[in-house]
Every structure is written in structure tokens, then in C-alpha cells.
Amino acid sequence: MSPIDLVITVCAVLSPSNCEEQHLIFADGGASLQQCAMKAPPYIAQWVGEHPKWTAVRWRCEYPHSNDKA
């Protein structure tokens, strides 16, 4: 099974309109996109704990490069 990207939209705590996407590799062998989304909160909490100037506002799971155009 292909790895899954956990895409987190994060915004700066001191400037909530300053947002960006962070891509993490969701490494739970054989997980589906739905399982990734359900199991994501601990990964997100760890990332936010390591980056206290940012707060997570939403997330999604996708296969890498799924938005690339052929």
C-alpha cells in the first residue's frame, strides 16, 4: 500500500490569517484515507507541540501527488 500524506492546515497563533499547509507522512501500514483521518489527532498534537507558534485548523489525508495534473 502506498504511503499517505497527512496534510495539516496550520495558522500562526499571533496572526490567524497567516496559514499554510504542512505535509506529514502517515506511516500506519495498510491504512486507508478514512483510517488516516480518524487516527490523525495524535500526530497533529505532536506537530503542534513541536511548533508552538502554530495551531492546526483542519486536516485531510491523501495519497502523495494525488492533486498533480498529468
TIMIDREN-113407 format. One record per atom (N, C-alpha, C, O, CB): x, y, z; atom name; residue in one letter. Coordinates in steps of 0.02 Angstrom, whole numbers, plus 32768, in hexadecimal, padded with zeros to 4 digits. Glycine has a CB too. Example, Ala and Ser with C-alpha at 12.3 -4.5 7.8 and 13.67 -1.06 7.14 Angstrom:
BEGIN
NODE      x      y      z   at   aa
NODE   8294   7EE4   8186    N    A
NODE   8267   7F1F   8186   CA    A
NODE   8294   7F5B   8186    C    A
NODE   82C8   7F5A   81A7    O    A
NODE   8235   7F20   81C4   CB    A
NODE   8282   7F90   8162    N    S
NODE   82AC   7FCB   8165   CA    S
NODE   8285   8002   818A    C    S
NODE   829E   8039   8192    O    S
NODE   82C0   7FE2   811E   CB    S
This chain:
BEGIN
NODE      x      y      z   at   aa
NODE   802A   7FC5   8000    N    M
NODE   8000   8000   8000   CA    M
NODE   802C   803E   8000    C    M
NODE   8061   803E   8020    O    M
NODE   7FD0   8000   803D   CB    M
NODE   8017   8070   7FDD    N    S
NODE   803C   80AF   7FD8   CA    S
NODE   803A   80D5   801A    C    S
NODE   800A   80D0   8040    O    S
NODE   8021   80DA   7F9F   CB    S
NODE   806E   80FC   8027    N    P
NODE   806C   8128   8061   CA    P
NODE   8034   815C   8058    C    P
NODE   801E   8168   8020    O    P
NODE   80B1   814B   806D   CB    P
NODE   8020   8179   808F    N    I
NODE   7FEA   81AA   808E   CA    I
NODE   8005   81EB   80AA    C    I
NODE   8029   81EB   80DC    O    I
NODE   7FAC   8192   80B6   CB    I
NODE   7FF5   8223   808A    N    D
NODE   8007   8265   80A3   CA    D
NODE   7FD0   827C   80D3    C    D
NODE   7F95   827B   80C2    O    D
NODE   8010   8298   8069   CB    D
NODE   7FE5   8291   810E    N    L
NODE   7FB8   82B3   813C   CA    L
NODE   7FC5   82FE   8131    C    L
NODE   7FFB   8317   8143    O    L
NODE   7FC5   829D   8188   CB    L
NODE   7F95   8320   8115    N    V
NODE   7F9C   8367   8104   CA    V
NODE   7F78   8390   8139    C    V
NODE   7F3C   838B   8141    O    V
NODE   7F80   8376   80BC   CB    V
NODE   7F9F   83B7   815E    N    I
NODE   7F84   83DF   8195   CA    I
NODE   7F86   8428   8181    C    I
NODE   7FBA   8442   816C    O    I
NODE   7FAC   83D3   81D7   CB    I
NODE   7F4D   8449   8186    N    T
NODE   7F4C   8492   817D   CA    T
NODE   7F59   84B1   81C1    C    T
NODE   7F33   84A6   81F0    O    T
NODE   7F08   84AB   815D   CB    T
NODE   7F8E   84D9   81C5    N    V
NODE   7FA1   84F9   8204   CA    V
NODE   7FA1   8544   81FB    C    V
NODE   7FB2   855E   81C5    O    V
NODE   7FE5   84DF   821D   CB    V
NODE   7F8F   8567   8231    N    C
NODE   7F8F   85B0   8230   CA    C
NODE   7FBA   85C9   826A    C    C
NODE   7FBC   85AB   829F    O    C
NODE   7F46   85CD   8234   CB    C
NODE   7FDA   8601   825F    N    A
NODE   8004   861F   8293   CA    A
NODE   7FD8   8635   82CD    C    A
NODE   7FA3   8654   82C3    O    A
NODE   802D   865B   8277   CB    A
NODE   7FED   8626   830A    N    V
NODE   7FC7   8638   8346   CA    V
NODE   7FBE   8683   834A    C    V
NODE   7F88   869B   835A    O    V
NODE   7FEA   861D   8385   CB    V
NODE   7FF3   86AA   833C    N    L
NODE   7FF1   86F2   8343   CA    L
NODE   7FD5   8715   8305    C    L
NODE   7FC8   8752   8306    O    L
NODE   8035   870D   8351   CB    L
NODE   7FCB   86F1   82CF    N    S
NODE   7FB0   870D   8291   CA    S
NODE   7F85   86D8   826F    C    S
NODE   7F9B   86B9   823F    O    S
NODE   7FE9   8726   8261   CB    S
NODE   7F48   86CD   8288    N    P
NODE   7F1E   8696   826F   CA    P
NODE   7F0F   8697   8225    C    P
NODE   7EFA   8664   8209    O    P
NODE   7EDE   8697   8294   CB    P
NODE   7F19   86D0   8204    N    S
NODE   7F0D   86D1   81BB   CA    S
NODE   7F4A   86B8   8194    C    S
NODE   7F46   86AF   8158    O    S
NODE   7EFC   8718   81A5   CB    S
NODE   7F81   86AC   81B7    N    N
NODE   7FBE   8691   8198   CA    N
NODE   7FBD   8645   819F    C    N
NODE   7FD0   862A   81D2    O    N
NODE   7FFF   86AF   81B9   CB    N
NODE   7FA6   8624   816A    N    C
NODE   7F9E   85DB   816C   CA    C
NODE   7FC6   85BA   8134    C    C
NODE   7FD5   85D9   8101    O    C
NODE   7F54   85C7   8166   CB    C
NODE   7FD7   857B   8140    N    E
NODE   7FFB   8554   810E   CA    E
NODE   7FED   850B   8119    C    E
NODE   7FD2   84F7   814D    O    E
NODE   8048   8562   8111   CB    E
NODE   7FFF   84E2   80E8    N    E
NODE   7FF6   849A   80EE   CA    E
NODE   8038   8479   80FF    C    E
NODE   806D   848B   80E5    O    E
NODE   7FDA   847C   80AD   CB    E
NODE   8035   8448   812C    N    Q
NODE   806E   841F   813D   CA    Q
NODE   805D   83D7   8128    C    Q
NODE   8026   83C0   8134    O    Q
NODE   807F   8423   8189   CB    Q
NODE   808D   83B5   810A    N    H
NODE   8082   8371   80F4   CA    H
NODE   80AB   8342   8120    C    H
NODE   80E8   8348   8125    O    H
NODE   8096   8368   80A9   CB    H
NODE   8089   8312   813F    N    L
NODE   80AA   82DF   8167   CA    L
NODE   809C   829C   8146    C    L
NODE   8068   8293   8126    O    L
NODE   8091   82E0   81B1   CB    L
NODE   80C9   826D   814F    N    I
NODE   80BE   822A   8136   CA    I
NODE   809A   8202   816C    C    I
NODE   80B3   81FC   81A4    O    I
NODE   8102   8207   8122   CB    I
NODE   8060   81E8   815A    N    F
NODE   803A   81BE   8189   CA    F
NODE   8052   8177   817E    C    F
NODE   8043   8158   814B    O    F
NODE   7FEC   81C5   817E   CB    F
NODE   8078   815E   81AE    N    A
NODE   8099   811D   81A7   CA    A
NODE   8076   80E8   81D1    C    A
NODE   8091   80D0   8203    O    A
NODE   80E3   8122   81BA   CB    A
NODE   803A   80D6   81BD    N    D
NODE   8015   80A0   81DD   CA    D
NODE   8006   806E   81A6    C    D
NODE   7FD2   8072   8186    O    D
NODE   7FD4   80BA   8202   CB    D
NODE   8033   803F   819C    N    G
NODE   8030   8011   8164   CA    G
NODE   7FEA   7FF6   8155    C    G
NODE   7FC9   7FDB   8180    O    G
NODE   805D   7FD8   8171   CB    G
NODE   7FD5   7FFF   8117    N    G
NODE   7F96   7FE4   8101   CA    G
NODE   7F59   800E   8113    C    G
NODE   7F21   7FF8   8107    O    G
NODE   7F8E   7FA1   811B   CB    G
NODE   7F63   8048   812F    N    A
NODE   7F2A   8072   8142   CA    A
NODE   7F09   8090   8105    C    A
NODE   7F29   809E   80D2    O    A
NODE   7F41   80A9   8173   CB    A
NODE   7EC8   809B   810A    N    S
NODE   7EA3   80BD   80D5   CA    S
NODE   7EA3   8108   80E4    C    S
NODE   7EB9   811E   8119    O    S
NODE   7E5A   80A1   80CF   CB    S
NODE   7E8A   812F   80B5    N    L
NODE   7E85   8177   80C0   CA    L
NODE   7E57   8186   80FB    C    L
NODE   7E65   81B4   8122    O    L
NODE   7E6B   819A   8080   CB    L
NODE   7E21   8161   8102    N    Q
NODE   7DF3   816C   8139   CA    Q
NODE   7E14   815A   817C    C    Q
NODE   7E0B   817E   81AD    O    Q
NODE   7DB3   8142   8130   CB    Q
NODE   7E3A   8124   817E    N    Q
NODE   7E5D   8111   81BC   CA    Q
NODE   7E91   8146   81CD    C    Q
NODE   7E9A   8156   8208    O    Q
NODE   7E7F   80CD   81B4   CB    Q
NODE   7EB3   8161   819B    N    C
NODE   7EE4   8196   81A6   CA    C
NODE   7EC2   81D2   81C8    C    C
NODE   7EDB   81EC   81F9    O    C
NODE   7F05   81AB   8164   CB    C
NODE   7E89   81E7   81AC    N    A
NODE   7E66   8221   81C7   CA    A
NODE   7E4F   8215   820F    C    A
NODE   7E51   8243   8239    O    A
NODE   7E29   8232   819B   CB    A
NODE   7E3B   81D8   821F    N    M
NODE   7E23   81C9   8262   CA    M
NODE   7E5D   81C3   8294    C    M
NODE   7E54   81D2   82CF    O    M
NODE   7DFB   8189   8262   CB    M
NODE   7E97   81AD   827D    N    K
NODE   7ED0   81A3   82A9   CA    K
NODE   7EFF   81DF   82AB    C    K
NODE   7F33   81DD   82CC    O    K
NODE   7EF6   8166   8294   CB    K
NODE   7EEF   8214   8287    N    A
NODE   7F1B   824D   827F   CA    A
NODE   7F26   8277   82BF    C    A
NODE   7F5D   8291   82C7    O    A
NODE   7F01   8279   824A   CB    A
NODE   7EF4   8280   82EB    N    P
NODE   7EFD   82AF   8323   CA    P
NODE   7F3D   82A8   834C    C    P
NODE   7F5B   82DB   835C    O    P
NODE   7EC4   82A9   8350   CB    P
NODE   7F55   826D   835E    N    P
NODE   7F94   826A   8383   CA    P
NODE   7FD0   8284   835B    C    P
NODE   7FFD   82A3   8377    O    P
NODE   7FA2   8222   8399   CB    P
NODE   7FD1   8277   8319    N    Y
NODE   8007   8290   82EF   CA    Y
NODE   8005   82DC   82EC    C    Y
NODE   8038   82FE   82EF    O    Y
NODE   8003   8272   82A8   CB    Y
NODE   7FC8   82F7   82E6    N    I
NODE   7FBF   8340   82E4   CA    I
NODE   7FD4   835F   8326    C    I
NODE   7FF7   8392   8328    O    I
NODE   7F76   8352   82D3   CB    I
NODE   7FBF   8340   835E    N    A
NODE   7FD1   835A   83A0   CA    A
NODE   801D   835B   83A9    C    A
NODE   8038   838A   83C5    O    A
NODE   7FB1   832F   83D7   CB    A
NODE   803F   8327   8391    N    Q
NODE   8088   8326   8396   CA    Q
NODE   80A7   835F   836D    C    Q
NODE   80D4   8381   8385    O    Q
NODE   80A4   82E2   837E   CB    Q
NODE   808F   8368   8330    N    W
NODE   80AA   839D   8306   CA    W
NODE   80A0   83E2   8326    C    W
NODE   80CE   840A   8329    O    W
NODE   808A   839C   82BF   CB    W
NODE   8063   83EF   833F    N    V
NODE   8054   842F   835F   CA    V
NODE   807F   8438   839E    C    V
NODE   8095   846F   83AC    O    V
NODE   8009   8434   8370   CB    V
NODE   8089   8402   83C3    N    G
NODE   80B4   8406   83FE   CA    G
NODE   80FC   8418   83ED    C    G
NODE   811D   843A   8414    O    G
NODE   80B4   83C4   8422   CB    G
NODE   8113   8404   83B2    N    E
NODE   8156   8413   839C   CA    E
NODE   815A   8457   8379    C    E
NODE   8191   8471   836E    O    E
NODE   816F   83DD   836C   CB    E
NODE   8121   8474   8369    N    H
NODE   811E   84B5   8345   CA    H
NODE   80EA   84E1   8369    C    H
NODE   80B4   84ED   834E    O    H
NODE   810B   84AB   82F9   CB    H
NODE   80FA   84FA   83A5    N    P
NODE   80C9   851E   83CD   CA    P
NODE   80B1   8560   83B1    C    P
NODE   8080   857C   83CA    O    P
NODE   80E5   852A   8410   CB    P
NODE   80D0   857A   837E    N    K
NODE   80B9   85B9   8360   CA    K
NODE   8082   85AD   832D    C    K
NODE   8068   85DD   8310    O    K
NODE   80F4   85DD   833F   CB    K
NODE   806F   856E   8323    N    W
NODE   803C   855C   82F1   CA    W
NODE   8003   8536   8313    C    W
NODE   800D   8515   8346    O    W
NODE   805B   8531   82B9   CB    W
NODE   7FC8   853B   82F5    N    T
NODE   7F8F   8513   830C   CA    T
NODE   7F70   84F1   82D0    C    T
NODE   7F6B   850F   829A    O    T
NODE   7F5B   8540   8332   CB    T
NODE   7F5A   84B3   82D9    N    A
NODE   7F3B   848E   82A2   CA    A
NODE   7EF1   84A1   829D    C    A
NODE   7ECE   84A3   82D0    O    A
NODE   7F43   8441   82AC   CB    A
NODE   7EDA   84AE   8261    N    V
NODE   7E95   84C1   8258   CA    V
NODE   7E6D   848E   8230    C    V
NODE   7E2F   848C   8235    O    V
NODE   7E91   8504   8234   CB    V
NODE   7E8F   8464   8209    N    R
NODE   7E6D   842D   81E5   CA    R
NODE   7EA1   83FD   81CB    C    R
NODE   7EDD   840D   81C9    O    R
NODE   7E40   8448   81AB   CB    R
NODE   7E8A   83C2   81B7    N    W
NODE   7EB8   8392   8199   CA    W
NODE   7E92   8365   816A    C    W
NODE   7E55   8360   816C    O    W
NODE   7EDB   8369   81D0   CB    W
NODE   7EBA   8345   813F    N    R
NODE   7E9F   8314   8110   CA    R
NODE   7ED6   82E2   8101    C    R
NODE   7F11   82EF   810D    O    R
NODE   7E84   8336   80CF   CB    R
NODE   7EC2   82AB   80E6    N    C
NODE   7EF2   8278   80D1   CA    C
NODE   7EEA   826D   8086    C    C
NODE   7EB3   826F   806B    O    C
NODE   7EE7   8235   80F8   CB    C
NODE   7F22   8263   8065    N    E
NODE   7F21   8258   801D   CA    E
NODE   7F5E   822E   800A    C    E
NODE   7F90   822B   802E    O    E
NODE   7F20   829B   7FF7   CB    E
NODE   7F58   8210   7FD0    N    Y
NODE   7F92   81EC   7FB6   CA    Y
NODE   7FC2   8220   7F99    C    Y
NODE   7FAB   8250   7F7B    O    Y
NODE   7F7D   81B7   7F80   CB    Y
NODE   8003   8216   7FA1    N    P
NODE   8033   8248   7F87   CA    P
NODE   8028   8257   7F3E    C    P
NODE   801C   8229   7F16    O    P
NODE   807C   8230   7F92   CB    P
NODE   802C   8296   7F2D    N    H
NODE   8026   82AE   7EE8   CA    H
NODE   7FE1   82A2   7ECA    C    H
NODE   7FDA   82A3   7E8C    O    H
NODE   8059   828D   7EBC   CB    H
NODE   7FAE   8297   7EF3    N    S
NODE   7F6B   828A   7ED7   CA    S
NODE   7F4F   82C7   7EB6    C    S
NODE   7F20   82C1   7E8E    O    S
NODE   7F3C   8271   7F0E   CB    S
NODE   7F69   8303   7EC4    N    N
NODE   7F50   8340   7EA6   CA    N
NODE   7F79   8355   7E69    C    N
NODE   7F69   8388   7E4A    O    N
NODE   7F4E   8378   7ED8   CB    N
NODE   7FAD   8330   7E58    N    D
NODE   7FD6   8341   7E1F   CA    D
NODE   7FAF   8334   7DDF    C    D
NODE   7F87   8305   7DDB    O    D
NODE   8019   8318   7E1F   CB    D
NODE   7FBA   835E   7DAD    N    K
NODE   7F99   8354   7D6C   CA    K
NODE   7FC7   832D   7D3E    C    K
NODE   8004   8339   7D3D    O    K
NODE   7F84   8397   7D4C   CB    K
NODE   7FAB   8300   7D19    N    A
NODE   7FD2   82D7   7CEB   CA    A
NODE   7FE6   82FD   7CAE    C    A
NODE   8008   82E3   7C82    O    A
NODE   7FAC   8298   7CD7   CB    A
